[in-house]
């Protein structure tokens, strides 16, 4: 067998063995770093602060729910909790995003005491255009895995994300 063939066989064997503690931790750090750098790139290309991008993404995750126009939104207080920001910092971020035309603040229809923040269509298009290559590459990689493997990966990522969020909030 050629040296290249042996290397390919070795690589395939390596892929079959799940990485243990430090190796898995390193993979997660590498993924987090790449996602962070992509976010910085989006911020720079969009003329936003990185905190503004994190806020905009949190607002986008908060709604609207599919098939329910007008649903969703996030309160400034909840946004501050999610991002670990003071109320003054949240106000500054929302002011910048509103001036840039990415979000709107309005009263909740069911409880007029609540202020909800929603993203505007232009912000969604801007993010979709920037992250379309990320989505394509994600889909390419996803297609390499079986449904059972993807279910295990999704379960792991959901659990570790929840655990880390709990840890962050407890500190």
GUMI-955160 format. One record per residue (C-alpha): residue in one letter; x, y, z. Coordinates in Angstrom, 3 decimals, m for minus. Layout:
REM GUMI-955160
["A"; [X; Y; Z]]
...
REM end
This chain:
REM GUMI-955160
["X"; [0.000; 0.000; 0.000]]
["X"; [1.313; 3.479; m0.803]]
["X"; [2.158; 5.979; 1.905]]
["X"; [m0.807; 8.125; 0.814]]
["X"; [m3.156; 5.131; 0.983]]
["X"; [m1.903; 4.271; 4.461]]
["X"; [m2.447; 7.875; 5.574]]
["X"; [m6.006; 7.854; 4.214]]
["X"; [m6.720; 4.566; 5.981]]
["X"; [m5.258; 5.968; 9.211]]
["X"; [m7.383; 9.137; 8.835]]
["X"; [m10.527; 7.035; 8.325]]
["X"; [m9.729; 4.993; 11.434]]
["X"; [m9.186; 8.206; 13.396]]
["X"; [m12.628; 9.455; 12.307]]
["X"; [m14.233; 6.299; 13.735]]
["X"; [m12.810; 6.879; 17.230]]
["X"; [m14.652; 9.593; 19.136]]
["X"; [m12.240; 12.156; 20.577]]
["X"; [m11.786; 12.071; 24.336]]
["X"; [m11.791; 14.923; 26.864]]
["X"; [m8.957; 17.261; 25.811]]
["X"; [m9.308; 16.536; 22.089]]
["X"; [m13.063; 17.150; 22.165]]
["X"; [m12.538; 20.294; 24.219]]
["X"; [m10.066; 21.543; 21.630]]
["X"; [m12.526; 20.870; 18.797]]
["X"; [m15.208; 22.835; 20.652]]
["X"; [m12.748; 25.703; 21.261]]
["X"; [m11.804; 25.711; 17.589]]
["X"; [m15.476; 25.807; 16.551]]
["X"; [m16.226; 28.621; 19.007]]
["X"; [m13.223; 30.567; 17.751]]
["X"; [m14.240; 30.237; 14.092]]
["X"; [m17.818; 31.271; 14.892]]
["X"; [m16.492; 34.236; 16.868]]
["X"; [m14.244; 35.310; 13.973]]
["X"; [m17.142; 34.990; 11.519]]
["X"; [m19.196; 37.220; 13.821]]
["X"; [m16.383; 39.780; 13.894]]
["X"; [m16.228; 39.680; 10.100]]
["X"; [m19.976; 40.239; 9.882]]
["X"; [m19.718; 43.132; 12.341]]
["X"; [m16.965; 44.798; 10.330]]
["X"; [m18.716; 44.299; 6.993]]
["X"; [m21.975; 45.631; 8.435]]
["X"; [m20.484; 48.610; 10.260]]
["X"; [m21.671; 47.258; 13.621]]
["X"; [m19.987; 46.717; 16.973]]
["X"; [m19.489; 43.051; 17.860]]
["X"; [m21.879; 43.496; 20.801]]
["X"; [m24.454; 44.902; 18.375]]
["X"; [m24.105; 41.763; 16.249]]
["X"; [m24.602; 39.506; 19.276]]
["X"; [m27.695; 41.512; 20.204]]
["X"; [m29.052; 41.410; 16.655]]
["X"; [m28.572; 37.637; 16.494]]
["X"; [m30.342; 37.202; 19.850]]
["X"; [m33.225; 39.373; 18.602]]
["X"; [m33.429; 37.290; 15.429]]
["X"; [m33.486; 34.036; 17.426]]
["X"; [m36.413; 35.419; 19.462]]
["X"; [m38.834; 35.444; 16.584]]
["X"; [m41.078; 35.577; 14.792]]
["X"; [m42.323; 32.034; 15.115]]
["X"; [m42.847; 30.266; 11.777]]
["X"; [m46.386; 30.752; 10.551]]
["X"; [m47.150; 33.380; 13.208]]
["X"; [m46.422; 36.847; 11.848]]
["X"; [m46.039; 39.421; 14.593]]
["X"; [m45.071; 36.788; 17.159]]
["X"; [m41.760; 36.635; 18.910]]
["X"; [m39.611; 39.525; 19.973]]
["X"; [m37.494; 39.917; 23.058]]
["X"; [m37.681; 42.331; 25.965]]
["X"; [m34.669; 44.566; 26.588]]
["X"; [m34.334; 42.973; 30.038]]
["X"; [m34.218; 39.468; 28.591]]
["X"; [m31.709; 40.629; 25.970]]
["X"; [m29.498; 42.023; 28.729]]
["X"; [m29.680; 38.717; 30.607]]
["X"; [m28.844; 36.754; 27.492]]
["X"; [m25.857; 38.940; 26.633]]
["X"; [m24.700; 39.718; 30.167]]
["X"; [m25.191; 43.469; 29.687]]
["X"; [m26.424; 46.187; 32.034]]
["X"; [m29.687; 47.948; 31.210]]
["X"; [m27.730; 51.042; 30.167]]
["X"; [m25.557; 49.008; 27.794]]
["X"; [m28.647; 47.333; 26.320]]
["X"; [m30.232; 50.732; 25.722]]
["X"; [m27.080; 51.943; 23.933]]
["X"; [m26.978; 48.812; 21.744]]
["X"; [m30.675; 49.078; 20.879]]
["X"; [m30.320; 52.773; 20.115]]
["X"; [m27.470; 52.026; 17.661]]
["X"; [m29.384; 49.159; 16.029]]
["X"; [m32.522; 51.268; 15.742]]
["X"; [m30.627; 54.208; 14.197]]
["X"; [m29.047; 51.788; 11.708]]
["X"; [m32.532; 50.556; 10.728]]
["X"; [m32.050; 46.969; 11.923]]
["X"; [m34.640; 46.776; 14.732]]
["X"; [m37.792; 48.349; 16.068]]
["X"; [m39.097; 48.587; 19.619]]
["X"; [m42.801; 48.427; 20.321]]
["X"; [m45.348; 47.544; 22.963]]
["X"; [m46.546; 43.977; 23.285]]
["X"; [m50.087; 43.602; 21.931]]
["X"; [m51.183; 41.376; 24.828]]
["X"; [m49.445; 43.310; 27.628]]
["X"; [m48.937; 46.975; 26.775]]
["X"; [m46.512; 47.339; 29.715]]
["X"; [m43.936; 45.211; 27.920]]
["X"; [m41.554; 46.595; 25.320]]
["X"; [m40.539; 44.039; 22.701]]
["X"; [m37.681; 44.326; 20.254]]
["X"; [m38.085; 42.905; 16.729]]
["X"; [m35.643; 42.831; 13.840]]
["X"; [m36.579; 44.450; 10.555]]
["X"; [m36.532; 42.610; 7.208]]
["X"; [m33.395; 44.415; 6.025]]
["X"; [m31.436; 43.058; 8.976]]
["X"; [m32.607; 39.545; 8.184]]
["X"; [m31.575; 39.903; 4.543]]
["X"; [m28.196; 41.351; 5.521]]
["X"; [m27.486; 38.461; 7.896]]
["X"; [m28.792; 35.874; 5.422]]
["X"; [m26.503; 37.190; 2.674]]
["X"; [m23.442; 37.233; 4.913]]
["X"; [m24.070; 33.823; 6.468]]
["X"; [m25.310; 32.038; 3.297]]
["X"; [m21.849; 30.538; 2.653]]
["X"; [m21.786; 29.340; 6.274]]
["X"; [m25.162; 27.664; 5.760]]
["X"; [m23.985; 26.033; 2.520]]
["X"; [m20.849; 24.648; 4.156]]
["X"; [m22.838; 23.489; 7.152]]
["X"; [m25.227; 21.651; 4.836]]
["X"; [m22.309; 20.059; 2.959]]
["X"; [m20.875; 18.706; 6.211]]
["X"; [m24.299; 17.717; 7.559]]
["X"; [m24.915; 15.595; 4.456]]
["X"; [m21.896; 13.445; 5.382]]
["X"; [m23.603; 12.148; 8.532]]
["X"; [m26.434; 9.720; 9.125]]
["X"; [m29.614; 10.861; 10.873]]
["X"; [m28.559; 8.901; 13.983]]
["X"; [m25.145; 10.586; 14.026]]
["X"; [m26.755; 13.999; 13.602]]
["X"; [m29.195; 13.263; 16.408]]
["X"; [m26.262; 12.430; 18.711]]
["X"; [m24.379; 15.571; 17.670]]
["X"; [m27.487; 17.711; 18.178]]
["X"; [m28.126; 16.156; 21.573]]
["X"; [m24.512; 16.756; 22.624]]
["X"; [m24.438; 20.350; 21.381]]
["X"; [m27.782; 21.130; 23.015]]
["X"; [m26.686; 19.650; 26.327]]
["X"; [m23.262; 21.318; 26.412]]
["X"; [m24.731; 24.665; 25.389]]
["X"; [m27.315; 24.401; 28.173]]
["X"; [m24.716; 23.414; 30.751]]
["X"; [m22.409; 26.278; 29.769]]
["X"; [m25.299; 28.764; 29.827]]
["X"; [m26.233; 27.568; 33.324]]
["X"; [m22.612; 27.937; 34.436]]
["X"; [m22.398; 31.451; 32.994]]
["X"; [m25.600; 32.523; 34.737]]
["X"; [m24.456; 31.016; 38.055]]
["X"; [m21.227; 33.034; 38.059]]
REM end
